[in-house]
Amino acid sequence: MADTVRVNDKVITLWRPVGSRELELIAASDMRAFPPRLPEQPIIYPVLTEAYATKIARDWNAPRGGGFVTRFHVRADFLAHYEIRQAGGREFLEYWIPAEHLSAFNAAIVGQIEVVAEYR
């Protein structure tokens, strides 16, 4: 897919908008894992573009106590098992990873999760 950023044939760069509390939990993992989903959150949805993550962090998370854009790299072989979904407009592309696959998703992250933008 054209919007997917491949670092190489084995790793894909993704982004995820998070709020303050989720960022605290990510930091507690030494910036290596996303926290468990809440019961009302059946999926984790990493997004394919920084612009989409920025929109969510700025427009949705920031008014609720702070919004952050994270960037991270995931093994391409792991992501090959999931479809890219469109959430609204053409530019809003994301993977839907079921909550029960979160441990495997976290294990497929290569390196650390980075905060690339903050909105208050």
Summary of the structure (lengths in Angstrom):
residues: 120
radius of gyration: 13.3
end to end distance: 32.2
largest distance: 37.8
contacts: 345
relative contact order: 0.27
helix: 31%
strand: 35%
